[in-house]
Amino acid sequence: MGALRLPSLTSLFATSARSPSLSRRRHHLCLPLRPLSVQSGTPEKEISPELDGLKANQNTRIVDKEKDRVITPRSQDFNAWYLDIISNAELADYGPVRGTMVIRPYGYAIWEAIQEYLNVKFKETGHSNMYFPQFIPYSFIEKEASHVEGFSPELALVTIGGGKELEEKLVVRPTSETIVNHMFTQWIHSYRDLPLMINQWANVTRWEMRTKPFIRTLEFLWQEGHTAHTTLEEAEKEALQMIDVYTKFAYEQAAIPVIAGRKSRVETFAGANRTYTIEAMMGDRKALQAGTSHNLGQNFSQAFGTQFTDENGQRQHVWQTSWAISTRFVGGIIMTHGDDTGLMLPPKLAPVQVVIVPIWKKADERTGVFNATSSVKDTLQAAGIKVKVDDSDQRTPGWKYNFWEMKGVPLRIEIGPRDVSSGTVVISRRDIPGKQGKVFGISMDCSILVAYVKGLLDEIQSCLLERATSFRDCNIVDVSSYDELKEAISQGKWARGPWSARDEDELKIKEETGATIRCFPFEQPQGTKSCLMTGSPAEEVAIFAKSY
Amino acid sequence: MGALRLPSLTSLFATSARSPSLSRRRHHLCLPLRPLSVQSGTPEKEISPELDGLKANQNTRIVDKEKDRVITPRSQDFNAWYLDIISNAELADYGPVRGTMVIRPYGYAIWEAIQEYLNVKFKETGHSNMYFPQFIPYSFIEKEASHVEGFSPELALVTIGGGKELEEKLVVRPTSETIVNHMFTQWIHSYRDLPLMINQWANVTRWEMRTKPFIRTLEFLWQEGHTAHTTLEEAEKEALQMIDVYTKFAYEQAAIPVIAGRKSRVETFAGANRTYTIEAMMGDRKALQAGTSHNLGQNFSQAFGTQFTDENGQRQHVWQTSWAISTRFVGGIIMTHGDDTGLMLPPKLAPVQVVIVPIWKKADERTGVFNATSSVKDTLQAAGIKVKVDDSDQRTPGWKYNFWEMKGVPLRIEIGPRDVSSGTVVISRRDIPGKQGKVFGISMDCSILVAYVKGLLDEIQSCLLERATSFRDCNIVDVSSYDELKEAISQGKWARGPWSARDEDELKIKEETGATIRCFPFEQPQGTKSCLMTGSPAEEVAIFAKSY
């Protein structure tokens, strides 16, 4: 799992950056310098060009060269590339405590777009938001046997409160099944109280030893859904419904062609009977578990005594589910679509969908260009498109092109004096580099421009999904023997093959190849199959891959 | 501060409810029973009446009496009344750890409405959302002298992570100034990086000894804004801007006529130069500090070395602000507008603005009534009004009226067979009880009904504000001597009088009367004034009151 991580980077991320000298050293060693006068932390801010022009005369730190950022090529070192993008695009930064992360405005805006979409879907499917306390009595965690086994190694514990040693240690929630069940037990009386379907947006803490921004951090943000039902069938239907919501979100919003399926017993969530997952192929072909939905059966309801009186007056334990997507998904977007130029954001989740760069040289050109820019901005904004104007005169247009490409903005509109006279603009696509992605002479006329931009954004959204899908499909190999599986994994690919062997065989594969069963995909080939390991009949194919 | 709290209630809330017997005992002792088949935790859920009718025949727990809830009269015991409302309206529940609170869907929906409004205002005023880790190295808290003094008694500390004792204890954030400054120091280089204006929606932890749902809990939800500026003047302007955002929110959305002003030195935030506040008068005439905005000066920037290079190339410390509103505000809404019937929600923040209760007796009336109900619901929903239909046949209309009045829904629409034939509805206002608040024969015609309902919602919003304003104004007494002040406070009122005395005098008043200076209001009377305590000239009047 940590095999691809360079020791230097890992240990740097693991180092506290409390002293400024250390923090500076870290930057010198491996992280690229920040562009000097980029508006750190406030991408929405717009500096008045007049004021800025004044200031510029007195400022000695103006950088006018085209590039002052360095992004390690993806092919050279995928992990370094990933960290460079996070740093250069100002998505996140290291927190002072080992393994923690500060999500910066541009990164947080992507998370907000994810929240906005999912929050609506959760409500449409009958869930209500609420909030549970994050401190859980330690004894709760111990109640469900496999849950405590899975989570106890990575707990953060509060032992002192208000200056006093606590009688019982408190767990900072790693997930909330236990406290949810404690409360459900008080709220659920009869079948009339069911189904009980809730969700919370919250922070959770897991004391991970190997961390990586967005992908695995000590604290992360997520939503966790929790439901209770009268029957197993209803819980199963709910678990499937929610993995379906996640799948649609991944395809339609994030342009990530995840493979949805069921986890193997070995990889099932601690406390669940079944775990459904969406697995995404990153640019280095490692798998990312991007969302999960669990059928918890009666495991927690039995541990916590969560019962209801059924229609016949009998007491029964409820059947439950839980499901979650986290800020990890932001990492998945970076590693699915990014390239050597930087981030590439799917239009539907991009905080800025269109950046407008006005171009002028002489003072008398400026007014015309700025008026046109402002009118184009208003036109697009009124049509619900997220627009940003970069009219600072601190930077050349070339520098700005590179900067906003690095930030992954799907479309760039350039407006110069000649465009103003012809009443047109130049539009460049982030996903198609150079002249091929550039169209000249698009009319500024409101209805034409809006339709054209919307059409392009849709096209980019589709293109990103198509590209990722064909990348994924080129890198999944159908295998029918363990040798073929090993060969595929050693080439860095995913192996798909029939599987009906024992848990021990699965663990052996992990040990010998580093790959695990990512899932038994919902979409299964027809026909009879023989297990790649044992040759015995197998009902399903499984996907094996190295993963984050 | 704890004077009005009954010992029994306080200690009960302070007791862990981990064992079911304890939890049950608590209910028997002081908390009202929950209505038996009310849809706990899923107010949005709609049970199909057909299915429910079937179930009803087999169910023995149907309660058909008009009242099965008890709300202690406000005048009898304000605190018990408050807890009864929170329990009956299913706003919140006790968490398993002493002093923690579970925010239930109906309570959380009020918080979501608060978030929705403020989040837009924060962005409009140039702030970006982001997220800081909640674990702060203990050494950070010690860096700002008055900050550590203010917060160290109420810290929760993580001392064990991943099974190991930590080298440095971690503070679970009580507020984020320290970690924010640690990061700002890395992001701010020159005046070009300023102003830096961010906000985060987060949970915070303060180890309070005396807790009360929403008002003061170990963990609560809030937003905290943090900004850095080049000048004192700019920081001051920002601090004032944000208290103004809060003031408008309180008046226009929550219908709470807060008094905005400046805190006394004694009451200023630990680490701030100036604290601005909005103070609200609750139904028991105690003051609630409902939001604060701090001008932090250079206190944190000096402690953390947060510097920028100014236009002349000189290094300077940044000037900062922070400002926050929390889930405490939900408590403020309950205690401002609620009455003996239950909650009363301002229409602009109500999760349900209109509840429709269909009324029928014979089976042949049902279809007509249900069709009309459904069409009225669609009409109102399409107009952006938040509507809920209560068509369960488990309960009588009378029971439903009481229930939704208790939940504080601003308007109720009744539709019976006679209304169907006349194409009209009956509308009842929550804020005007009985026949006086009831209007018959409002046309179901789409345009008429929508305009009527919207007009009524606006009127209720204004009426709640007017009522609260006149209550407030009747309970503020202008005083010119300490004797008059004592008299006003002993009557439970707020005292407003000229003040220029020493901090020691202020503390003496607190000791002798229980009242503190809530603020020096922005709105000040004209003319020369003499300090109520010393007789010396005073520039301002202050407001004194007992507070939560």
Boltz contact constraints between the chains, C-beta under 6 A:
constraints:
  - contact:
      token1: [A, 37]
      token2: [B, 192]
      max_distance: 6.0
  - contact:
      token1: [A, 40]
      token2: [B, 187]
      max_distance: 6.0
  - contact:
      token1: [A, 40]
      token2: [B, 193]
      max_distance: 6.0
  - contact:
      token1: [A, 41]
      token2: [B, 187]
      max_distance: 6.0
  - contact:
      token1: [A, 41]
      token2: [B, 196]
      max_distance: 6.0
  - contact:
      token1: [A, 42]
      token2: [B, 128]
      max_distance: 6.0
  - contact:
      token1: [A, 42]
      token2: [B, 196]
      max_distance: 6.0
  - contact:
      token1: [A, 44]
      token2: [B, 128]
      max_distance: 6.0
  - contact:
      token1: [A, 55]
      token2: [B, 311]
      max_distance: 6.0
  - contact:
      token1: [A, 58]
      token2: [B, 311]
      max_distance: 6.0
  - contact:
      token1: [A, 95]
      token2: [B, 133]
      max_distance: 6.0
  - contact:
      token1: [A, 96]
      token2: [B, 137]
      max_distance: 6.0
  - contact:
      token1: [A, 96]
      token2: [B, 182]
      max_distance: 6.0
  - contact:
      token1: [A, 97]
      token2: [B, 135]
      max_distance: 6.0
  - contact:
      token1: [A, 100]
      token2: [B, 133]
      max_distance: 6.0
  - contact:
      token1: [A, 102]
      token2: [B, 132]
      max_distance: 6.0
  - contact:
      token1: [A, 102]
      token2: [B, 183]
      max_distance: 6.0
  - contact:
      token1: [A, 103]
      token2: [B, 130]
      max_distance: 6.0
  - contact:
      token1: [A, 103]
      token2: [B, 131]
      max_distance: 6.0
  - contact:
      token1: [A, 104]
      token2: [B, 130]
      max_distance: 6.0
  - contact:
      token1: [A, 105]
      token2: [B, 128]
      max_distance: 6.0
  - contact:
      token1: [A, 105]
      token2: [B, 130]
      max_distance: 6.0
  - contact:
      token1: [A, 108]
      token2: [B, 129]
      max_distance: 6.0
  - contact:
      token1: [A, 108]
      token2: [B, 130]
      max_distance: 6.0
  - contact:
      token1: [A, 108]
      token2: [B, 131]
      max_distance: 6.0
  - contact:
      token1: [A, 128]
      token2: [B, 44]
      max_distance: 6.0
  - contact:
      token1: [A, 128]
      token2: [B, 105]
      max_distance: 6.0
  - contact:
      token1: [A, 129]
      token2: [B, 108]
      max_distance: 6.0
  - contact:
      token1: [A, 130]
      token2: [B, 103]
      max_distance: 6.0
  - contact:
      token1: [A, 130]
      token2: [B, 104]
      max_distance: 6.0
  - contact:
      token1: [A, 130]
      token2: [B, 105]
      max_distance: 6.0
  - contact:
      token1: [A, 130]
      token2: [B, 108]
      max_distance: 6.0
  - contact:
      token1: [A, 131]
      token2: [B, 103]
      max_distance: 6.0
  - contact:
      token1: [A, 131]
      token2: [B, 108]
      max_distance: 6.0
  - contact:
      token1: [A, 132]
      token2: [B, 102]
      max_distance: 6.0
  - contact:
      token1: [A, 133]
      token2: [B, 95]
      max_distance: 6.0
  - contact:
      token1: [A, 133]
      token2: [B, 100]
      max_distance: 6.0
  - contact:
      token1: [A, 133]
      token2: [B, 219]
      max_distance: 6.0
  - contact:
      token1: [A, 135]
      token2: [B, 97]
      max_distance: 6.0
  - contact:
      token1: [A, 137]
      token2: [B, 96]
      max_distance: 6.0
  - contact:
      token1: [A, 154]
      token2: [B, 162]
      max_distance: 6.0
  - contact:
      token1: [A, 156]
      token2: [B, 158]
      max_distance: 6.0
  - contact:
      token1: [A, 156]
      token2: [B, 161]
      max_distance: 6.0
  - contact:
      token1: [A, 157]
      token2: [B, 160]
      max_distance: 6.0
  - contact:
      token1: [A, 158]
      token2: [B, 156]
      max_distance: 6.0
  - contact:
      token1: [A, 158]
      token2: [B, 158]
      max_distance: 6.0
  - contact:
      token1: [A, 159]
      token2: [B, 159]
      max_distance: 6.0
  - contact:
      token1: [A, 160]
      token2: [B, 157]
      max_distance: 6.0
  - contact:
      token1: [A, 161]
      token2: [B, 156]
      max_distance: 6.0
  - contact:
      token1: [A, 161]
      token2: [B, 207]
      max_distance: 6.0
  - contact:
      token1: [A, 162]
      token2: [B, 154]
      max_distance: 6.0
  - contact:
      token1: [A, 162]
      token2: [B, 207]
      max_distance: 6.0
  - contact:
      token1: [A, 182]
      token2: [B, 96]
      max_distance: 6.0
  - contact:
      token1: [A, 183]
      token2: [B, 102]
      max_distance: 6.0
  - contact:
      token1: [A, 187]
      token2: [B, 40]
      max_distance: 6.0
  - contact:
      token1: [A, 187]
      token2: [B, 41]
      max_distance: 6.0
  - contact:
      token1: [A, 192]
      token2: [B, 37]
      max_distance: 6.0
  - contact:
      token1: [A, 193]
      token2: [B, 40]
      max_distance: 6.0
  - contact:
      token1: [A, 196]
      token2: [B, 41]
      max_distance: 6.0
  - contact:
      token1: [A, 196]
      token2: [B, 42]
      max_distance: 6.0
  - contact:
      token1: [A, 207]
      token2: [B, 161]
      max_distance: 6.0
  - contact:
      token1: [A, 207]
      token2: [B, 162]
      max_distance: 6.0
  - contact:
      token1: [A, 219]
      token2: [B, 133]
      max_distance: 6.0
  - contact:
      token1: [A, 311]
      token2: [B, 55]
      max_distance: 6.0
  - contact:
      token1: [A, 311]
      token2: [B, 58]
      max_distance: 6.0
